[in-house]
């Protein structure tokens, strides 16, 4: 597949890394020669320096026979014009644009993206994706990560293990024996900063971060077994009233049991939020000011979401809130290297907008039989959800007979309407849906097992 990625920033670079690793023909376009050089020097991609919306630049990038254009520059307008040029001049079949401005995303204007107007096949909104992620964090307060798969019937939980975890120092194979009816499976462990797919004889230790696939109905029991409780969130404080914070507050207002308060430093943003919200109290002030935090009721809060556009503000506000009595704190962190500070600072979870946006774009890129892709950490691993084809090497085989790479594990299988925890004797049939955890280096081999690369379109 030939793909042109417009914008070589954090998101564009990550997408290029994913696609080039899978032997796609990738060209990166950016008007910053340093970003283009970084991409071409570190990845197996071609680079073109220039403005992505210019026809001659797209022609140099190979738009005449490209299968897809992904417009992910910092400018909404450049992204939209790039898709228009790719469609009108080069007839590129598929066009994806990242758009931030909420006005472009209003449902009543959705006709704007029809082929006879602005031909954008898929619109990705980072703010909306991050807002959805923040809401999922609230629904799973004792985990540092949570994502649904297989039609919402399976869930990947990221659980940080404490000294109180009842199953420490227990070989993983024994967990299946001890809890034979529990539909849960440990597919990944991060220990001392290194993520790996565990063997049946591996044990869990305090301080580990475990990635666990579980049936949605078994989520509460799974958390209990790993030493966590699934409490309900009723009092929520939101720091940051921009697009993300406002979207989260609007969703929370749909729940009658949740009472939310918002703190926003910018007066005009606070006024916009106050006009848009019905039940949420909006306070104008600094989220780092302990008096403002107290006025928002942080000492009684079940959770605080720090969603400003400044990483340091989010980190410090989370720390102050936890010190003041908030039960759980989640911080929006753009710089993934800061995630290492979460545990020492006592912050429960973080949201990485880049990883969230990358996951969303990959989900739309991998058409055909791949229905979901979730990026873990800073591109360390992926969870791939796909339907098994008759031509797939795994079709008709028992799990024990499938040659999965060392860094990959089958997390869940949907057979018809039933989701099962896979065991060695589980037979994978054509039409089944599978969710597979794979370290980044092993993704191409997993793709080959699924035989999806020839079925993208």
C-alpha positions as CSV (number, residue, x, y, z in Angstrom):
1,X,0.0,0.0,0.0
2,X,1.3,3.4,-0.9
3,X,0.6,6.1,1.7
4,X,1.4,9.8,1.9
5,X,1.6,11.2,5.4
6,X,1.3,15.0,5.6
7,X,2.8,16.3,8.8
8,X,5.9,14.8,10.4
9,X,5.2,15.9,13.9
10,X,4.6,13.4,16.8
11,X,1.4,11.9,15.3
12,X,2.7,11.8,11.7
13,X,6.0,10.2,12.8
14,X,4.2,7.5,14.8
15,X,1.9,6.6,11.9
16,X,4.8,6.5,9.6
17,X,6.7,4.2,12.0
18,X,3.8,1.8,12.2
19,X,3.1,1.7,8.4
20,X,6.7,1.5,7.3
21,X,7.4,-1.3,9.7
22,X,4.6,-3.3,7.9
23,X,6.5,-2.9,4.5
24,X,4.1,-0.2,3.1
25,X,5.5,2.4,0.7
26,X,5.4,5.5,2.9
27,X,6.3,9.1,2.0
28,X,6.3,11.8,4.7
29,X,5.6,15.5,3.7
30,X,6.4,18.5,6.0
31,X,7.5,22.1,5.4
32,X,10.0,21.7,8.2
33,X,13.2,20.1,6.7
34,X,14.4,19.0,10.2
35,X,11.2,16.9,10.8
36,X,11.5,15.4,7.3
37,X,15.1,14.5,8.0
38,X,14.3,12.9,11.3
39,X,11.7,10.7,9.6
40,X,13.9,9.6,6.7
41,X,16.9,9.0,9.0
42,X,15.1,6.9,11.6
43,X,12.4,5.2,9.5
44,X,12.2,3.3,6.2
45,X,10.3,6.1,4.5
46,X,10.8,8.7,1.8
47,X,10.6,12.4,2.6
48,X,9.5,15.5,0.7
49,X,9.9,19.0,2.1
50,X,7.2,21.5,1.3
51,X,3.6,22.5,2.0
52,X,1.4,19.4,1.8
53,X,-1.6,21.3,0.2
54,X,0.5,22.3,-2.8
55,X,-0.3,20.2,-5.9
56,X,3.4,20.0,-7.0
57,X,4.5,18.8,-3.5
58,X,1.8,16.1,-3.5
59,X,2.9,15.1,-7.0
60,X,6.5,14.8,-5.9
61,X,5.3,12.6,-3.0
62,X,3.7,10.3,-5.5
63,X,0.1,11.2,-5.2
64,X,-0.7,10.0,-8.7
65,X,-0.7,6.3,-7.7
66,X,-1.1,6.7,-3.9
67,X,-3.7,4.6,-2.1
68,X,-4.2,6.9,0.8
69,X,-3.4,10.4,2.1
70,X,-3.3,11.1,5.8
71,X,-3.4,14.8,6.5
72,X,-2.1,15.3,10.1
73,X,-0.4,18.8,10.0
74,X,-1.0,21.3,12.7
75,X,-3.4,23.3,10.6
76,X,-7.0,22.1,10.1
77,X,-7.3,24.2,6.9
78,X,-4.1,22.7,5.4
79,X,-5.4,19.2,6.2
80,X,-8.7,19.9,4.5
81,X,-7.2,21.5,1.4
82,X,-4.7,18.6,1.1
83,X,-7.6,16.2,1.0
84,X,-9.3,18.3,-1.6
85,X,-6.2,18.5,-3.8
86,X,-5.6,14.8,-3.4
87,X,-9.1,14.0,-4.5
88,X,-9.6,16.6,-7.3
89,X,-6.2,16.4,-9.0
90,X,-4.9,12.9,-8.2
91,X,-8.0,10.9,-7.4
92,X,-6.5,9.4,-4.3
93,X,-9.0,6.7,-3.1
94,X,-8.9,7.3,0.6
95,X,-8.3,10.5,2.6
96,X,-8.0,11.0,6.3
97,X,-7.8,14.4,8.0
98,X,-7.1,15.4,11.6
99,X,-9.3,18.3,12.6
100,X,-9.2,20.2,15.9
101,X,-11.6,23.1,15.6
102,X,-15.0,22.0,17.1
103,X,-16.9,24.1,14.5
104,X,-15.6,21.8,11.8
105,X,-16.9,18.8,13.7
106,X,-20.5,19.9,14.5
107,X,-22.9,17.2,13.3
108,X,-25.1,19.7,11.4
109,X,-22.2,20.5,9.1
110,X,-21.3,16.9,8.4
111,X,-22.4,17.2,4.7
112,X,-19.3,19.4,4.3
113,X,-17.2,16.3,3.9
114,X,-19.1,14.7,1.1
115,X,-17.1,14.1,-2.1
116,X,-18.8,16.9,-4.0
117,X,-17.8,19.4,-1.3
118,X,-14.7,18.6,0.8
119,X,-13.8,15.0,0.1
120,X,-12.6,13.7,3.5
121,X,-13.4,10.0,4.1
122,X,-12.5,10.0,7.7
123,X,-12.3,12.9,10.2
124,X,-10.2,12.4,13.3
125,X,-10.7,14.8,16.2
126,X,-7.8,14.5,18.8
127,X,-9.9,16.4,21.4
128,X,-12.9,14.1,21.0
129,X,-10.7,11.0,21.2
130,X,-9.0,12.2,24.3
131,X,-12.4,13.1,25.9
132,X,-13.6,9.5,25.2
133,X,-10.4,8.2,26.8
134,X,-10.9,10.4,29.9
135,X,-14.4,9.1,30.3
136,X,-13.2,5.5,30.1
137,X,-10.7,6.4,32.8
138,X,-13.5,7.4,35.1
139,X,-15.4,4.2,34.4
140,X,-12.4,2.2,35.4
141,X,-10.8,4.3,38.3
142,X,-8.5,1.7,39.7
143,X,-6.6,1.0,36.4
144,X,-4.1,3.1,34.6
145,X,-5.4,2.0,31.2
146,X,-8.7,0.6,29.9
147,X,-10.0,-0.2,26.4
148,X,-12.9,-2.2,25.0
149,X,-12.7,-4.8,22.3
150,X,-14.8,-7.4,20.5
151,X,-18.0,-5.3,20.4
152,X,-17.5,-4.1,24.0
153,X,-17.6,-7.7,25.4
154,X,-13.9,-7.8,26.2
155,X,-11.7,-5.3,27.9
156,X,-8.0,-4.7,28.3
157,X,-7.1,-3.4,31.8
158,X,-3.8,-1.9,32.8
159,X,-3.4,-2.7,36.5
160,X,-0.5,-1.5,38.7
161,X,0.2,-4.2,41.3
162,X,0.7,-3.2,44.9
163,X,1.9,-5.2,47.9
164,X,-1.7,-5.9,48.7
165,X,-2.3,-7.8,45.5
166,X,-3.4,-11.4,46.5
167,X,-1.8,-13.1,43.5
168,X,1.7,-11.9,43.8
169,X,4.5,-14.5,43.4
170,X,2.0,-16.9,41.7
171,X,2.9,-18.5,38.4
172,X,0.4,-17.3,35.7
173,X,-0.5,-20.9,34.8
174,X,-1.8,-21.4,38.4
175,X,-4.1,-18.3,38.1
176,X,-6.1,-20.2,35.4
177,X,-6.3,-23.2,37.8
178,X,-7.2,-21.2,40.9
179,X,-9.9,-19.2,39.1
180,X,-11.1,-21.6,36.4
181,X,-14.3,-19.7,35.7
182,X,-12.7,-16.3,35.4
183,X,-12.5,-15.1,31.8
184,X,-9.2,-13.2,32.2
185,X,-5.7,-13.5,30.9
186,X,-2.5,-11.6,31.6
187,X,-1.0,-10.7,28.2
188,X,1.6,-8.1,29.0
189,X,3.8,-7.1,32.0
190,X,5.9,-3.9,32.3
191,X,8.6,-4.4,34.9
192,X,11.4,-1.9,35.5
193,X,10.4,0.0,32.4
194,X,10.4,-3.0,30.1
195,X,7.3,-4.4,28.5
196,X,7.1,-8.1,27.7
197,X,4.6,-10.9,26.9
198,X,4.8,-13.3,29.8
199,X,5.3,-17.1,29.8
200,X,3.0,-19.4,31.8
201,X,5.6,-19.9,34.4
202,X,6.2,-16.1,35.0
203,X,5.1,-14.6,38.3
204,X,3.7,-11.2,39.2
205,X,5.6,-8.9,41.6
206,X,4.7,-5.7,43.4
207,X,5.3,-2.7,41.2
208,X,4.6,-4.5,38.0
209,X,2.1,-3.0,35.5
210,X,0.0,-5.9,34.2
211,X,-2.1,-5.7,31.0
212,X,-5.1,-8.1,31.5
213,X,-7.7,-9.1,29.0
214,X,-11.0,-9.9,30.7
215,X,-14.6,-10.4,29.7
216,X,-16.6,-7.2,30.3
217,X,-18.9,-9.1,32.8
218,X,-15.8,-10.3,34.8
219,X,-14.2,-6.9,35.1
220,X,-15.1,-6.3,38.7
221,X,-14.0,-9.8,39.8
222,X,-10.8,-9.4,37.8
223,X,-10.0,-6.2,39.6
224,X,-10.8,-7.7,43.0
225,X,-8.4,-10.7,42.3
226,X,-5.6,-8.3,41.5
227,X,-6.3,-6.3,44.6
228,X,-8.4,-3.4,43.3
229,X,-12.0,-2.3,43.8
230,X,-14.4,-1.0,41.2
231,X,-15.9,2.0,43.0
232,X,-18.3,4.4,41.5
233,X,-17.4,8.0,40.7
234,X,-19.9,10.6,41.9
235,X,-17.9,13.7,42.6
236,X,-15.6,14.8,39.8
237,X,-13.4,17.9,39.4
238,X,-12.1,18.9,36.0
239,X,-9.1,21.2,35.6
240,X,-9.2,22.7,32.2
241,X,-12.2,24.0,30.3
242,X,-10.9,23.8,26.7
243,X,-12.3,21.5,24.0
244,X,-11.3,18.3,25.9
245,X,-12.6,19.4,29.3
246,X,-15.8,20.8,27.9
247,X,-16.5,17.6,26.0
248,X,-15.9,15.5,29.1
249,X,-18.2,17.7,31.2
250,X,-21.0,17.6,28.7
251,X,-20.8,13.8,28.7
252,X,-20.8,13.6,32.5
253,X,-23.9,15.8,32.6
254,X,-25.8,12.9,30.9
255,X,-25.3,10.9,34.1
256,X,-27.7,11.9,36.8
257,X,-25.5,10.5,39.6
258,X,-22.3,12.4,38.7
259,X,-21.7,15.9,40.1
260,X,-18.9,17.8,38.3
261,X,-17.1,21.1,38.9
262,X,-14.7,22.7,36.5
263,X,-11.8,25.0,37.0
264,X,-10.6,27.1,34.0
265,X,-7.9,29.7,34.1
266,X,-8.8,31.6,30.9
267,X,-11.9,33.8,31.6
268,X,-13.3,33.7,28.1
269,X,-13.0,29.9,28.0
270,X,-14.7,29.7,31.4
271,X,-17.6,31.8,30.2
272,X,-18.0,29.6,27.1
273,X,-18.0,26.5,29.3
274,X,-20.5,28.1,31.7
275,X,-22.9,28.9,28.9
276,X,-22.6,25.4,27.4
277,X,-23.0,23.4,30.6
278,X,-26.3,23.1,32.6
279,X,-25.4,21.4,35.8
280,X,-21.7,21.7,36.1
281,X,-20.3,24.6,38.2
282,X,-17.5,26.4,36.4
283,X,-14.9,28.3,38.5
284,X,-12.6,30.9,37.0
285,X,-9.2,30.4,38.5
286,X,-5.8,28.6,38.6
287,X,-6.0,24.8,39.0
288,X,-2.8,25.0,40.9
289,X,-4.3,27.3,43.5
290,X,-5.2,25.2,46.6
291,X,-8.0,27.6,47.5
292,X,-9.6,27.2,44.1
293,X,-9.2,23.4,44.4
294,X,-10.9,23.5,47.8
295,X,-13.7,25.7,46.5
296,X,-14.3,23.0,43.8
297,X,-14.5,20.4,46.6
298,X,-11.4,18.5,45.7
299,X,-11.0,17.1,49.3
300,X,-14.3,15.1,48.7
301,X,-13.7,14.3,45.0
302,X,-13.8,10.8,43.8
303,X,-11.7,11.8,40.9
304,X,-9.9,14.8,39.4
305,X,-9.2,15.0,35.7
306,X,-6.4,17.5,34.8
307,X,-7.0,18.3,31.1
308,X,-5.2,21.5,30.3
309,X,-2.9,21.9,27.4
310,X,0.1,22.2,29.7
311,X,1.8,19.0,31.0
312,X,3.4,20.5,34.0
313,X,0.1,22.2,35.1
314,X,-1.6,18.8,34.8
315,X,1.1,17.0,36.8
316,X,1.2,19.6,39.6
317,X,-2.5,20.0,39.8
318,X,-2.9,16.2,40.1
319,X,-0.3,16.1,42.9
320,X,-2.0,19.0,44.8
321,X,-5.4,17.5,44.4
322,X,-4.3,14.1,45.7
323,X,-2.5,15.7,48.7
324,X,-5.8,17.6,49.4
325,X,-7.8,14.4,49.5
326,X,-8.9,13.5,46.0
327,X,-9.2,9.7,45.7
328,X,-8.0,9.4,42.1
329,X,-6.1,11.7,39.7
330,X,-5.7,11.4,36.0
331,X,-3.4,13.8,34.0
332,X,-3.3,14.6,30.3
333,X,0.4,14.2,29.3
334,X,1.6,15.1,25.8
335,X,5.2,14.2,26.5
336,X,5.3,10.4,27.0
337,X,8.7,10.5,28.8
338,X,6.9,12.2,31.7
339,X,4.8,9.0,32.2
340,X,7.7,7.7,34.3
341,X,6.9,10.3,36.9
342,X,3.3,9.1,37.4
343,X,4.1,6.5,40.1
344,X,6.6,8.5,42.1
345,X,4.2,11.5,42.2
346,X,1.2,9.3,43.2
347,X,-0.8,10.1,40.1
348,X,-3.1,7.2,39.2
349,X,-3.3,7.4,35.4
350,X,-2.4,9.5,32.5
351,X,-3.8,10.0,29.0
352,X,-1.4,10.4,26.1
353,X,-3.2,12.3,23.3
354,X,-0.6,11.2,20.7
355,X,-1.1,7.5,21.4
356,X,-4.9,8.0,21.5
357,X,-4.9,9.8,18.1
358,X,-2.5,7.2,16.6
359,X,-4.8,4.4,17.7
360,X,-7.8,6.1,16.1
361,X,-6.0,6.7,12.8
362,X,-4.7,3.1,12.7
363,X,-8.2,1.8,13.3
364,X,-9.3,3.6,10.1
365,X,-6.3,2.7,8.1
366,X,-6.5,-1.0,8.7
367,X,-9.7,-1.6,6.8
368,X,-10.8,-5.1,5.7
369,X,-10.7,-7.6,8.5
370,X,-8.9,-5.5,11.1
371,X,-11.6,-3.8,13.1
372,X,-9.5,-2.3,15.9
373,X,-5.9,-1.2,16.7
374,X,-4.9,0.1,20.1
375,X,-1.4,1.6,20.7
376,X,0.1,0.9,24.1
377,X,2.5,3.2,25.8
378,X,4.8,5.1,23.4
379,X,4.2,2.7,20.6
380,X,5.7,-0.2,22.6
381,X,3.0,-2.6,21.7
382,X,-0.4,-2.9,19.9
383,X,-3.6,-4.8,20.5
384,X,-5.0,-5.8,17.1
385,X,-8.6,-6.9,16.8
386,X,-9.3,-8.8,13.5
387,X,-11.7,-11.3,11.9
388,X,-10.1,-14.6,10.9
389,X,-10.1,-15.3,7.2
390,X,-10.3,-18.7,5.6
391,X,-6.8,-18.0,4.2
392,X,-5.4,-17.1,7.6
393,X,-2.7,-19.5,8.8
394,X,-4.4,-19.6,12.2
395,X,-7.8,-20.7,10.8
396,X,-8.8,-24.3,11.8
397,X,-5.9,-24.6,14.3
398,X,-5.9,-25.0,18.1
399,X,-4.1,-22.2,19.9
400,X,-1.3,-24.5,21.0
401,X,-0.5,-25.3,17.4
402,X,-0.3,-21.6,16.3
403,X,3.3,-20.3,16.0
404,X,2.8,-16.9,17.7
405,X,5.9,-14.8,17.9
406,X,7.6,-14.5,21.3
407,X,6.2,-11.1,22.0
408,X,2.6,-11.8,21.1
409,X,-0.3,-13.3,23.0
410,X,-3.9,-14.1,22.1
411,X,-6.1,-12.2,24.6
412,X,-9.7,-13.0,23.7
413,X,-11.7,-14.8,21.1
414,X,-15.3,-14.1,20.0
415,X,-17.0,-17.2,18.5
416,X,-20.4,-16.2,17.2
417,X,-21.8,-14.0,20.0
418,X,-19.8,-15.7,22.7
419,X,-16.4,-14.3,24.0
420,X,-14.1,-16.9,25.5
421,X,-10.7,-16.8,27.3
422,X,-8.4,-18.7,25.0
423,X,-6.6,-21.8,26.1
424,X,-4.3,-24.2,24.3
425,X,-7.2,-26.3,23.1
426,X,-9.3,-23.4,21.8
427,X,-9.7,-23.9,18.1
428,X,-9.7,-20.8,15.9
429,X,-12.2,-21.0,13.1
430,X,-12.9,-18.9,10.0
431,X,-15.2,-16.0,11.0
432,X,-14.0,-15.8,14.6
433,X,-12.8,-12.4,15.9
434,X,-9.5,-12.3,17.9
435,X,-7.8,-9.7,20.0
436,X,-4.0,-10.1,20.0
437,X,-1.4,-8.3,22.2
438,X,1.9,-7.8,20.3
439,X,5.1,-6.0,21.0
440,X,6.0,-3.5,18.3
441,X,8.7,-5.7,16.8
442,X,6.3,-8.6,16.4
443,X,3.3,-6.7,14.8
444,X,4.4,-7.6,11.2
445,X,4.5,-11.3,12.1
446,X,1.1,-11.1,13.7
447,X,-0.3,-9.3,10.6
448,X,1.1,-12.2,8.5
449,X,-0.7,-14.7,10.7
450,X,-3.9,-12.9,10.1
451,X,-3.3,-12.4,6.4
452,X,-4.8,-8.9,6.6
453,X,-2.3,-6.9,4.6
454,X,-3.9,-8.0,1.3
455,X,-7.4,-7.3,2.5
456,X,-7.0,-3.6,3.5
457,X,-9.4,-2.4,0.8
